[in-house]
Amino acid sequence: MSVLALKNVSRSFGPIEVLHDVDIALRPGRVHALIGENGAGKSTTMKILAGYQPPSSGQVALDGRPVSFADMGQAEAQGISMIHQEFNLAEQLTVEQNIFLGREVKHGPFLDKPAMRARTRELLDRLECRVAPDRVVSSLSNSDKQMVEIAKALLRETRVLVMDEPTAVLTRAETAILLRQVRALRQAGTAVLFTSHKLDEVEQIADDLTVMRDGRVVWTGEAAAMDQHAMANAMVGREMSDLFPAKTGTPGEVALEVRNLTVPGFSRDIGFTLHRGEILGVAGLIGSGRTETFEGLCGLRPATGEVRIFGRPARIDHPWQAQELGLCYLTEDRKTRGLLLGKGLRENLTLQALAKFDRGLIDTGAEDRALDQAIADFDIRGHRGALVGNLSGGNQQKLLLAKTLLADPRIIVIDEPTRGIDIGTKQQMYVLIRRLASEGRAIVVISSEMQEVIGLSDRILVMRHGRITGELGADATEDAIVKLAMGVATQGEPA
């Protein structure tokens, strides 16, 4: 018998119906994976299950009986918790304060801080997270923030745990820890709803599987009945065997030369070249200095070293200087550093290249025409009048790429190009990135996904502890990358 289920649930926002007669049943002691492209209806389904939104029609059933949650507090009171993809943390409070927010332990009229500190440390130890309980959350990395979110959920005695992309910002090691915790929860009888765009994780952890497309359930059953390839095909409704575009073309002239680049505290003595028409992958474990190195190169962090762009010496102390030289950086954190979520598509698209639309006053007609072109070129889906925060992750990422390209860069650094987006949109992004290279632009792709780096790149740099440990060609393997990233092999040794 299911502990929590949706029966013939539909959900409309105004005249638009986004869920159509959805059935899903979560059973105790089982992990139920929910997969689908961005915009398939997964988030709305999860929010209805967890009490954040009511259905427009249909029924939510708890232990087989109809139930109506006025809000998520009522759902939590019934043992239903949700870990959100977007962090739901109070940034200026400590880790301990976030975990116990609204559930403070008291000793008489006073807060029992020693008890809360000890319990926080216990929860973090379960997750093998070494963050101090008194650290302010705003100072944490994204992966540590995710661990704090998970610790919050573990504090509650949950019967049903809904997990929305819990591994999107985690390293492989952190993901392995999380999956161990999910298995422990399953063993304890918890019903877990698990969503992820990483189908290898779904294959590892799921007992049951539901696939959604365009607001409808298109397949449901035991997860063992589908391999990753079949899951991908069901999600997008078409064959997904050719995920990466062919590596075509011959690299042209040297576009970027970097020598002895040092970003204090993060990397040192970095050197490489990048050619027109080439995609250079950058791999390495979290903490290897990948992102910080290229933020330094693009003027987002203090850095020293020699940089030449198309043969000419370049001094870059600010990202606007980099942009004027034809070098642009596409951040890994689109939601807080790349886009203004409370603004519309037009304002976001043109912000980085606003001078192009300055006629004394901003030419909004020209901006609208630029948006029309971006929507067509990048297949950005969603109402053009919508706030960017209401777009799916994949459409936000495509808008961020369109925004970056509006400045007409010759060299583009793209950090985590497909984080948190579905496999169908990933394929679109890969095609777009290869198209940019074929147009003669020089591309750097920084990614935590091994197959992404291998599938996209013409060459791969591997970093460890702030240094480049090796360079691999287009025939690189995961094993060779991992050995260089972990220091098991260095350049010149067999990888």
C-alpha positions in Angstrom: 0.0 0.0 0.0 1.2 3.5 -0.8 2.0 6.0 2.0 1.5 9.0 -0.3 -0.1 9.2 -3.7 -1.5 11.5 -6.4 -4.6 10.2 -8.2 -5.7 11.9 -11.5 -4.1 15.1 -10.4 -4.1 18.1 -12.7 -2.8 21.6 -12.0 -3.5 24.9 -13.8 -1.9 28.3 -13.5 -4.5 30.6 -14.9 -5.7 29.2 -18.2 -2.6 27.0 -18.7 -2.8 23.4 -17.4 0.7 22.2 -16.6 -0.2 18.8 -15.1 -2.7 16.4 -16.7 -4.2 13.5 -14.8 -1.0 12.5 -13.0 -0.9 9.3 -11.0 2.1 8.5 -8.8 2.3 6.3 -5.6 5.1 6.3 -3.1 5.6 3.1 -1.0 7.3 2.7 2.3 10.9 1.5 2.2 11.3 2.2 -1.5 13.0 4.9 -3.6 10.8 6.2 -6.4 12.7 8.1 -9.1 10.8 10.8 -11.0 12.5 11.9 -14.2 11.7 14.1 -17.2 12.9 17.1 -19.1 12.8 20.6 -17.6 9.3 21.7 -17.9 7.9 18.2 -17.8 6.0 18.9 -14.6 8.3 17.3 -12.0 8.6 20.3 -9.7 4.9 20.9 -9.7 4.2 17.3 -8.9 6.7 17.4 -6.0 5.2 20.6 -4.6 1.7 19.1 -4.6 3.0 16.0 -2.8 4.8 18.1 -0.2 1.9 20.5 0.4 3.4 23.6 -1.2 0.7 23.8 -3.9 -2.8 22.3 -4.0 -4.0 20.4 -7.0 -6.6 22.0 -9.3 -8.3 18.7 -9.6 -7.7 15.1 -8.5 -6.8 13.7 -5.1 -3.8 13.6 -2.8 -4.0 10.4 -0.6 -2.1 9.7 2.6 -2.2 6.1 3.8 -5.0 5.5 1.3 -7.2 8.3 2.6 -7.9 11.6 0.8 -6.0 14.5 2.4 -5.8 18.2 1.8 -2.7 20.2 2.9 -3.3 23.9 3.5 0.5 24.5 3.4 3.8 22.7 3.7 3.6 23.0 7.5 0.6 20.6 7.6 2.4 18.2 5.3 5.5 18.3 7.5 3.3 17.6 10.5 2.3 14.4 8.8 5.9 13.4 8.2 6.4 14.7 4.7 9.6 16.7 4.0 11.1 18.2 0.9 14.7 19.1 0.0 14.5 21.8 -2.6 16.8 22.2 -5.6 17.1 25.9 -4.8 18.5 26.3 -1.3 16.0 27.2 1.4 18.5 28.5 3.9 18.9 31.7 5.9 22.2 32.8 4.6 23.2 35.0 7.6 22.5 32.4 10.2 24.9 29.6 11.2 24.6 26.0 10.1 23.3 25.0 13.5 20.7 27.8 13.5 19.5 26.8 10.1 19.1 23.1 11.0 17.0 23.9 14.1 15.2 27.0 12.7 11.6 26.6 14.0 12.6 23.4 15.9 14.8 25.0 18.5 15.6 22.8 21.6 15.0 24.5 24.9 16.2 24.0 28.5 13.5 25.7 30.5 13.0 29.2 29.0 16.4 29.2 27.3 17.8 27.7 24.1 19.8 24.5 24.8 22.7 25.5 22.5 25.0 22.6 23.6 22.3 20.0 22.7 21.7 21.7 19.3 25.4 21.9 18.7 25.9 18.2 19.5 23.0 17.1 17.4 24.2 19.3 14.4 27.6 17.7 14.6 26.1 14.3 14.7 24.0 14.9 11.6 26.9 16.4 9.7 29.1 13.5 10.7 26.5 11.1 9.2 27.0 13.0 5.9 30.8 13.1 6.4 30.6 16.9 6.2 33.4 18.7 8.1 31.7 22.1 8.2 31.7 23.7 11.7 28.2 24.1 13.2 28.9 27.8 13.9 29.9 28.6 10.3 27.7 31.3 8.7 25.9 29.6 5.8 26.7 32.5 3.3 30.4 31.5 3.7 29.8 27.9 2.5 30.3 26.3 -0.9 27.2 25.2 -2.8 28.0 21.5 -2.0 28.2 22.2 1.7 25.0 24.2 1.6 23.3 21.1 0.1 24.7 19.0 2.9 23.1 21.4 5.4 19.8 21.1 3.6 20.0 17.3 3.8 20.9 17.5 7.5 17.8 19.6 8.1 15.7 16.8 6.5 17.5 14.1 8.6 16.6 16.0 11.8 12.9 15.3 11.2 11.5 11.9 11.6 10.2 11.8 8.0 7.9 9.1 6.6 8.2 10.6 3.1 11.2 12.5 1.8 10.9 14.4 -1.5 14.4 15.2 -3.0 14.6 17.7 -5.8 17.9 17.3 -7.6 19.8 16.7 -4.4 23.1 15.9 -6.1 23.2 18.7 -8.7 26.0 20.6 -6.9 27.7 17.6 -5.2 31.0 16.0 -6.0 31.2 12.3 -6.8 32.4 11.5 -3.3 29.6 13.6 -1.8 27.0 12.0 -4.0 28.2 8.6 -2.9 27.7 9.7 0.7 24.2 11.0 0.0 23.2 7.8 -1.8 24.3 5.8 1.2 22.0 8.0 3.4 19.1 7.4 0.9 19.7 3.6 1.2 19.7 3.9 5.0 16.4 5.8 4.9 14.9 3.2 2.6 16.1 0.5 5.1 14.4 2.4 7.9 11.1 2.3 6.0 11.0 5.8 4.6 9.4 6.4 1.2 11.8 8.5 -0.9 10.9 10.4 -4.1 14.2 11.1 -5.9 14.6 13.4 -8.9 17.9 13.7 -10.8 19.0 14.5 -14.3 21.9 12.1 -13.7 20.5 8.8 -15.0 23.4 6.8 -13.7 22.3 7.8 -10.1 18.7 6.9 -10.9 19.8 3.5 -12.2 21.8 2.9 -9.0 19.3 4.0 -6.4 15.7 3.6 -7.7 13.3 0.8 -7.0 10.4 2.4 -8.8 10.4 4.9 -11.7 8.0 7.4 -13.2 8.8 9.3 -16.4 7.0 12.5 -17.2 6.8 14.5 -20.4 4.8 17.6 -21.1 2.9 17.4 -17.8 1.9 13.8 -18.2 3.1 10.4 -16.9 4.3 8.5 -20.0 5.8 5.5 -18.1 5.7 4.1 -14.6 6.9 0.8 -13.2 9.9 -1.0 -11.6 13.1 0.9 -12.3 14.9 -2.3 -13.3 12.8 -2.5 -16.4 14.7 0.5 -18.0 18.3 1.2 -18.6 19.7 4.7 -18.9 19.3 4.7 -22.7 15.6 3.8 -22.5 15.1 6.4 -19.7 16.5 9.1 -21.9 14.4 8.1 -24.9 11.3 8.0 -22.8 12.0 11.5 -21.4 12.4 13.2 -24.7 10.2 11.0 -26.9 13.0 10.5 -29.4 16.2 8.5 -29.9 19.1 10.0 -27.8 22.1 7.8 -28.9 24.0 10.8 -30.5 24.2 13.0 -27.4 27.4 14.8 -28.4 27.9 16.4 -31.8 30.8 15.3 -34.0 34.1 16.9 -33.4 34.7 18.5 -36.8 37.0 21.2 -38.1 40.6 22.1 -37.6 41.7 24.6 -34.9 42.8 27.9 -36.3 45.2 30.6 -35.0 46.1 30.9 -31.3 43.4 33.0 -29.7 44.6 32.9 -26.1 48.0 32.4 -24.5 48.3 32.2 -20.7 51.6 32.0 -18.9 52.4 31.8 -15.2 48.8 32.8 -14.2 48.4 32.8 -10.4 45.2 33.4 -8.5 46.3 33.8 -4.9 45.0 31.1 -2.6 43.6 29.1 -5.5 46.0 28.3 -8.3 49.5 29.1 -9.4 51.8 29.0 -12.5 48.9 28.1 -14.9 49.9 28.0 -18.6 48.0 26.9 -21.7 47.1 28.0 -25.2 43.6 28.0 -26.9 43.0 28.1 -30.6 40.1 29.5 -32.7 37.5 26.8 -33.4 38.7 24.7 -30.5 36.9 23.4 -27.4 39.3 23.1 -24.5 37.9 21.1 -21.6 39.0 21.7 -18.0 38.5 18.8 -15.5 39.4 18.3 -11.9 37.8 17.6 -8.5 35.9 20.2 -6.6 38.6 22.4 -4.9 41.1 21.9 -7.7 41.0 25.6 -8.5 39.3 25.3 -11.9 36.6 27.9 -11.5 38.8 30.3 -9.5 41.6 30.2 -12.1 39.3 31.2 -15.0 37.5 33.8 -12.8 41.0 35.3 -12.3 41.7 35.2 -16.0 38.5 37.0 -16.7 39.0 39.8 -14.1 36.6 38.4 -11.5 39.4 37.7 -9.0 42.8 39.3 -8.4 45.4 37.5 -10.6 48.9 37.9 -11.9 50.6 36.4 -15.0 51.0 36.9 -18.7 47.9 36.9 -21.0 48.0 37.4 -24.7 44.8 37.6 -26.8 45.3 37.0 -30.5 49.0 37.7 -30.0 48.6 41.0 -28.2 49.4 41.5 -24.4 46.3 41.9 -22.3 45.9 43.4 -18.9 42.6 42.3 -17.3 41.7 43.6 -13.8 37.9 43.7 -14.4 35.4 41.7 -16.3 34.5 44.7 -18.5 38.1 44.9 -19.6 37.9 41.2 -20.6 34.7 41.8 -22.5 36.2 44.7 -24.4 39.0 42.3 -25.4 36.5 39.7 -26.6 36.8 37.4 -23.6 33.6 36.5 -21.7 32.9 34.2 -18.8 29.6 32.3 -18.4 29.2 31.6 -14.6 28.4 28.2 -13.1 25.9 29.9 -10.8 23.2 31.2 -13.1 20.7 31.9 -10.4 22.7 34.2 -8.2 25.5 35.5 -10.4 24.3 35.1 -14.0 20.7 36.2 -14.1 18.3 38.6 -12.4 15.5 36.2 -11.5 13.1 39.0 -10.6 13.4 40.6 -14.1 12.1 39.6 -17.5 13.9 38.0 -20.4 14.5 41.2 -22.3 16.2 43.0 -19.4 18.4 39.9 -18.7 19.4 39.4 -22.3 20.6 42.9 -23.0 22.2 43.8 -19.6 25.7 42.7 -20.5 25.7 44.5 -23.9 23.5 47.5 -22.9 25.6 50.0 -24.8 24.4 48.4 -28.1 20.9 49.6 -27.3 21.8 53.1 -25.9 20.2 55.8 -28.1 20.3 58.4 -25.3 17.5 56.3 -23.9 17.4 52.5 -24.1 15.9 51.4 -27.4 13.4 48.8 -26.1 12.2 48.1 -29.7 15.8 47.0 -30.6 15.9 45.0 -27.3 12.7 43.2 -28.3 14.1 42.3 -31.7 17.2 41.0 -30.0 15.0 38.8 -27.8 13.1 37.5 -30.7 16.3 36.5 -32.4 17.7 34.9 -29.2 14.4 32.9 -28.7 14.7 31.6 -32.2 18.4 30.9 -32.2 18.6 29.2 -28.8 15.1 27.7 -28.6 14.3 29.5 -25.4 10.8 28.3 -24.3 8.5 30.1 -22.0 6.3 33.2 -22.1 8.4 36.1 -23.2 6.8 38.3 -20.6 7.6 35.9 -17.7 10.1 36.6 -15.0 13.3 34.7 -15.5 13.0 33.0 -12.1 9.9 31.2 -13.5 11.7 29.6 -16.4 13.0 26.1 -16.2 16.7 25.6 -15.5 17.4 24.6 -19.1 15.8 27.7 -20.5 17.6 29.9 -17.9 20.9 28.4 -19.1 20.1 29.0 -22.7 19.2 32.6 -21.9 22.4 33.0 -20.0 24.4 31.8 -23.1 22.4 34.1 -25.4 23.1 37.0 -23.0 26.8 36.3 -23.1 26.9 36.0 -26.9 25.1 39.3 -27.3 28.5 40.9 -26.4 30.0 39.1 -29.4 32.9 37.5 -27.7 35.7 35.8 -29.6 36.7 33.7 -26.6 34.1 32.2 -24.2 34.7 30.4 -20.9 31.7 28.3 -20.0 31.6 27.0 -16.4 29.4 23.9 -15.8 27.3 24.4 -19.0 24.6 21.8 -18.2 24.4 21.8 -14.4 20.8 21.1 -13.3 19.3 20.7 -16.7 17.7 17.7 -18.4 19.2 15.4 -21.0 17.3 16.8 -23.9 18.4 20.3 -23.1 21.9 19.1 -22.5 22.0 17.8 -26.1 20.8 21.2 -27.3 23.5 23.0 -25.3 26.2 20.6 -26.7 25.1 21.4 -30.2 25.1 25.1 -29.5 28.6 25.0 -28.0 30.0 23.0 -30.9 28.3 25.5 -33.3 30.1 28.4 -31.6 33.4 26.6 -32.1 32.6 25.9 -35.8 32.0 29.7 -36.2 35.6 30.3 -35.2 35.2 31.1 -31.5 37.6 29.7 -29.0 35.8 27.9 -26.2 36.8 26.7 -22.7 34.4 24.3 -21.0 34.8 23.7 -17.2 32.8 20.7 -16.1 32.5 18.2 -13.2 30.9 15.6 -15.5 33.6 13.4 -17.0 31.5 12.3 -20.0 30.6 15.9 -20.8 34.3 16.9 -20.8 35.3 13.9 -22.9 32.3 14.2 -25.3 32.7 17.9 -26.0 36.4 18.7 -25.9 39.1 18.6 -28.5 41.8 18.8 -25.7 41.4 18.4 -21.9 43.4 20.1 -19.1 43.3 18.4 -15.7 43.8 20.4 -12.5 44.7 19.3 -9.0 45.4 21.6 -6.0 45.7 24.7 -8.1 48.0 23.3 -10.8 47.6 21.7 -14.2 48.7 18.0 -13.8 48.3 17.0 -17.4 46.8 17.5 -20.8 44.9 14.8 -22.7 43.7 14.6 -26.3 40.3 13.9 -27.8 40.7 10.2 -27.0 40.9 10.8 -23.2 39.2 8.3 -20.9 37.6 8.8 -17.5 40.2 6.6 -15.9 43.0 8.8 -17.3 41.3 12.0 -16.1 40.6 10.6 -12.6 44.2 9.5 -12.1 45.5 13.0 -13.0 42.9 14.7 -10.9 43.7 12.6 -7.9 47.5 12.7 -8.3 47.8 9.0 -9.0 49.5 9.8 -12.3 51.2 13.0 -13.6 51.9 14.1 -17.2 54.6 11.8 -18.7 53.5 8.8 -16.6 51.0 6.2 -17.9 47.6 7.4 -17.0 
